[in-house]
Amino acid sequence: MLEPGPVVLVTTARRGRPNVMTMSWHTMMEFEPPLVGCVISNRNYTHGLLKATRECVINVPSVEIAEAVVAAAMRRVRTWKSSGSST
């Protein structure tokens, strides 16, 4: 599958709890005023936060930030796997 653009980070927060999601399907829809189109599944946790708060930030990460996000996600995956959870 072809990616339409660079991977960006969508950050949201609700009730003091931050959330970061990687997103690769996005496109500029208008330049003046700036309008970005994207797809976030309603099965995704971030979708619920966006629907509730109606705001987010789209970040183009540096290499260092992208590596830190991947490392944090991998720690969560290892923690989840070690818990014995199946869902």
C-alpha positions in Angstrom: 0.0 0.0 0.0 1.3 3.4 -0.9 1.6 6.0 1.8 0.3 9.5 0.8 2.6 11.5 3.0 5.1 11.4 5.9 4.0 9.8 9.2 2.8 12.5 11.6 1.7 12.4 15.2 -1.8 13.3 16.2 -1.9 14.4 19.8 -5.0 14.7 21.9 -5.9 14.9 25.6 -8.9 14.6 27.8 -9.2 15.0 31.5 -5.5 15.5 31.8 -4.6 12.3 30.0 -2.5 12.8 26.9 -2.7 10.6 23.8 -0.4 10.2 20.8 -1.4 8.4 17.6 0.7 7.9 14.5 -1.0 8.8 11.2 0.1 8.4 7.6 -3.1 9.1 5.7 -3.5 12.9 5.6 -3.7 15.5 2.9 -3.8 19.3 2.5 -7.4 20.2 1.4 -7.0 23.9 1.5 -4.1 26.3 1.9 -6.0 29.5 2.9 -7.2 29.0 5.5 -5.1 25.8 6.2 -7.3 22.7 6.2 -5.9 19.2 6.6 -8.0 16.1 5.8 -7.3 12.7 7.5 -8.9 9.4 8.3 -9.2 8.1 11.9 -11.3 5.0 12.4 -14.1 5.1 14.9 -12.6 1.9 16.3 -9.6 3.9 17.4 -9.2 5.4 20.9 -8.1 8.7 19.4 -11.3 9.0 17.4 -13.3 9.0 20.7 -11.1 11.7 22.1 -11.4 13.8 19.0 -15.2 13.5 19.0 -15.4 14.5 22.6 -12.9 17.4 22.6 -13.1 18.5 18.9 -9.4 19.4 18.9 -6.0 17.9 18.2 -2.5 18.9 17.1 -0.9 17.4 14.0 2.9 17.2 14.7 5.6 16.5 12.1 8.1 14.8 14.4 11.9 15.1 14.3 13.8 11.8 14.1 14.5 11.9 17.8 10.8 12.4 18.8 9.7 9.7 16.4 12.1 7.3 17.9 11.0 8.2 21.4 7.3 7.6 20.5 8.2 4.2 19.0 10.2 3.2 22.1 7.3 4.2 24.4 4.8 2.2 22.2 7.1 -0.9 22.3 7.3 -0.7 26.1 3.5 -0.7 26.3 3.3 -3.7 23.9 5.8 -5.6 26.1 3.9 -4.7 29.3 0.6 -5.8 27.7 2.0 -9.1 26.5 3.6 -9.8 29.9 0.2 -9.3 31.6 -1.3 -12.3 29.8 -4.1 -10.3 28.3 -5.6 -11.4 25.0 -7.5 -8.2 24.2 
